[in-house]
Amino acid sequence: MKKGAQLYEGKAKKVFATDDPQLYIVDYKDDATAFNGVKKGTIHDKGIINNRVSNHLMKMLEKAGVPTHYVEEISDRETVVKKVKIIPLEVIVRNIAAGSLSKRLGLPEGTKMRSTVLEYCYKDDALGDPLVNDYHIFALGAATREELDLIASYALKINQLLTDYLKDLNIELIDFKIEFGKTDDGTVILADEISPDTCRFWDSVTGEKLDKDRFRRDLGNVEGAYQEIMKRLLGE
Ligand code: TMP
């Protein structure tokens, strides 16, 4: 697999072409941002941890029947993935109230809700990724009804699989954000990453936050939390 030209640089990853037109290489950075890029920093070895954690979880999901972009991990920070066009939606699944939902609905963080909440944000940095519903999504042409039905069913299945898997590691899955992409033949698959950058993980015994909220909120021991997640998931 030959790494070709850089196609894109995002806040946390770079994407490269390869000599196979259907494959890309993603390269995870240590850069961390929050609040739509307003807060900036680095988290030592975050790129390595997120690469490995995301691949580990995507392999588990793939085995359980969720199609993902994962192909092969080729280095500490680099992974071969299927080429997709990202569907411009942040798909958020919430089990326990936290973050922006707590603020919006006045529910204290940690409030158990009666049922799982599924939200969509329209991916547009200039607009600050606004919350949208299915009517907005169809009106914008971001996804079709069929695609969104599939995305919703995958998101809820992923939530169940991740929640059960993490429970055994004493990690409570509070909420998470995922993204989907479409391959050239129109197949919808899970893309982007699943990592402490994109999930809220609370220690189920102590309640300690083991995710990017430590960076967003200046809680300290950010690196330690990322390392702890890698240790629990990968045993190292
Ligand atoms: P929120 O409560 O800030 O809306 O975040 C919900 C979930 O989405 C949380 O697990 C963190 C994740 N997230 C991202 O992955 N990227 C983002 O840009 C934001 C705002 C949240």
Boltz pocket constraint, residues with backbone or C-beta under 6 A from the ligand:
constraints:
  - pocket:
      binder: B
      contacts: [[A, 92], [A, 98], [A, 99], [A, 100], [A, 101], [A, 175], [A, 176], [A, 177], [A, 197], [A, 198], [A, 199], [A, 200]]
      max_distance: 6.0
